[in-house]
Amino acid sequence: MLFDNSSNSCESEAQTQFYEKLLKEIPDLIFQFKIEDDNTYTMPFVSHSAMEIYGFGQDQLEKNAERVITDRILKVDVPGFLKSVLKSKKNLERWTHEYRVNLPHKGIRWLKGSAKPEALEDGSVVFYGRITDITANKEQELKLVLSERRFESALEASLGGVWEWNLKDNSVFYSSQSLKILDLDFVDSIDSFEKCISKVHPDDLGQYLLDIDLHLKGETAFYENSHRIRGKTGNYKWILDRGKVIETDENGNPTKLIGTHTDIGSQKEKEDELQKTLDIVGEQNSRLLNFAHIVSHNLRSHAGNLSMLLDLVDDIEDTSERDEALGHLRTISNDLTQTINHLNDLVSIHTEIKIIRENLNLNEFFQRTLNVLSEKINNHGVKILNEIPKDVFIDYNPAYLESILLNLTTNAIKYSDPKRRLEIKYSFSSNEGKKMLTISDNGIGIDLKKNKNSIFGMYQTFHHHPDARGIGLFITKNQVEAMGGRIEVESEVGIGTAFKIYFNEKV
């Protein structure tokens, strides 16, 4: 190590040895760098680390300081290096700069320089500072950057975003991908847990908070919840939210959570479609079993009666008795034909691959029903109350709508109360966001406690009416459900009955 002894130094030999020993223990290059008034560079003092940092001996640098610039610093970094030095010289501000050098035996190394400039009376400027090898730090930074890029790429590939919740100050951080998933802009960034809660769908909020609380209490290994969240447009979307406590305080209380968001909107749509398909298949299986039961029961009954009568006919010798038996046989044959026709109607409903739909004016079909049943309505003195708006349209099958209106109106007339004038009211409204038609009457009513589960069954009758067949409501229910809707009944004996038809169409 060389000290500049050009001026009369008061340092003792002991002090010199002390500083030399001290500097030898410092891995950084300690230097004095001077820019003369004529812009020439000298290094009056450098520590022994010159060889380690620059690959030059101390005497080499003291004689020719510019060799560092010309022989060691990468050419691409030279302009930035000189610019930083000259700026520091001009403003007498601390010089700090990072740059690369190419050493003979070490290759590319990253260095960081830091020095304080001082102006001298002769117009020169002297820098007192140090040079540190920061290659290891830079390599670590590069690894971190690459790791972050890989992580971001993996998240983008997995359609996931990252969030972090600091429980100490209640702040919440969302990555750009997470904000994208949440349909939020950076200016709309949710910066607190309360704001986050305000975005969750009310129906999902309870379970969302419960799942987080269970994890914070240590009752679950990680937090996971699927919920809907409101975006900037006001629309809700489904996300899968996962997280885990990564920091705790000295008492073991959670202080930080980190997790991911995943858009599961398309997955939810597929699940809904699958569930609809399963519901349809289940309903079809149920109808198939019901149909098989009906066919088996009814045809077997008719077949048994036919077989019994045929046996009787073979044994009857009296002509009048034989004619009577043949009459019964004809009645059974007619009943069998009617049963087969009913079953055929039912099969037509269930096997129609694509049911035709049209935009129908509900009031027009109501008037058509009144025209068809005008004779019955007049004969029974029925009072009709129509509260269906003239501008109501539904997307429905014309034949089904006509059949439904005819069946329910005919039933109301058939089961009127002889003690009072029959009133049938038709009204249209919305319930649960669906279009709904209500047909109500003040007839004799049905005992729902006794017959609620069988009211829409085939061949189910509840009154001793000569025209009762028990097929109308069964067909009506199947037609309504084939269109994707549902039918409900409210009734009270002696008061009347109301049928509510829910169309598979939003208001």
Stockholm file with secondary structure:
# STOCKHOLM 1.0

chainA/1-507         MLFDNSSNSCESEAQTQFYEKLLKEIPDLIFQFKIEDDNTYTMPFVSHSAMEIYGFGQDQLEKNAERVITDRILKVDVPGFLKSVLKSKKNLERWTHEYRVNLPHKGIRWLKGSAKPEALEDGSVVFYGRITDITANKEQELKLVLSERRFESALEASLGGVWEWNLKDNSVFYSSQSLKILDLDFVDSIDSFEKCISKVHPDDLGQYLLDIDLHLKGETAFYENSHRIRGKTGNYKWILDRGKVIETDENGNPTKLIGTHTDIGSQKEKEDELQKTLDIVGEQNSRLLNFAHIVSHNLRSHAGNLSMLLDLVDDIEDTSERDEALGHLRTISNDLTQTINHLNDLVSIHTEIKIIRENLNLNEFFQRTLNVLSEKINNHGVKILNEIPKDVFIDYNPAYLESILLNLTTNAIKYSDPKRRLEIKYSFSSNEGKKMLTISDNGIGIDLKKNKNSIFGMYQTFHHHPDARGIGLFITKNQVEAMGGRIEVESEVGIGTAFKIYFNEKV
#=GR chainA/1-507 SS CBCCCSSCCCCCHHHHHHHHHHHHTCCSEEEEEEECTTSCEEEEEECTTHHHHHSCCHHHHHHCTTHIIIIIBCGGGHHHHHHHHHHHHHHTCCEEEEEEEEETTTEEEEEEEEEEEEECTTSCEEEEEEEEECHHHHHHHHHHHHHHHHHHHHHHHTTEEEEEEETTTTEEEECHHHHHHTTCCGGGCCCSHHHHHHHBCHHHHHHHHHHHHHHHTTSSSSEEEEEEEECTTSCEEEEEEEEEEEEECTTSCEEEEEEEEEECHHHHHHHHHHHHHHHHHHHHHHHHHHHHHHHHHHHHHHHHHHHHHHHHHHHCCCHHHHHHHHHHHHHHHHHHHHHHHHHHHHHHHHHCSSCCCEEEEHHHHHHHHHHHTHHHHHHTTCEEEEECCTTCEEEECHHHHHHHHHHHHHHHHHTCCTTSCCEEEEEEEEETTEEEEEEEECSSCCCHHHHTTTTTSTTCCCSCCTTCCSCHHHHHHHHHHHTTCEEEEEEETTTEEEEEEEEEEEC
#=GC SS_cons         CBCCCSSCCCCCHHHHHHHHHHHHTCCSEEEEEEECTTSCEEEEEECTTHHHHHSCCHHHHHHCTTHIIIIIBCGGGHHHHHHHHHHHHHHTCCEEEEEEEEETTTEEEEEEEEEEEEECTTSCEEEEEEEEECHHHHHHHHHHHHHHHHHHHHHHHTTEEEEEEETTTTEEEECHHHHHHTTCCGGGCCCSHHHHHHHBCHHHHHHHHHHHHHHHTTSSSSEEEEEEEECTTSCEEEEEEEEEEEEECTTSCEEEEEEEEEECHHHHHHHHHHHHHHHHHHHHHHHHHHHHHHHHHHHHHHHHHHHHHHHHHHHCCCHHHHHHHHHHHHHHHHHHHHHHHHHHHHHHHHHCSSCCCEEEEHHHHHHHHHHHTHHHHHHTTCEEEEECCTTCEEEECHHHHHHHHHHHHHHHHHTCCTTSCCEEEEEEEEETTEEEEEEEECSSCCCHHHHTTTTTSTTCCCSCCTTCCSCHHHHHHHHHHHTTCEEEEEEETTTEEEEEEEEEEEC
//
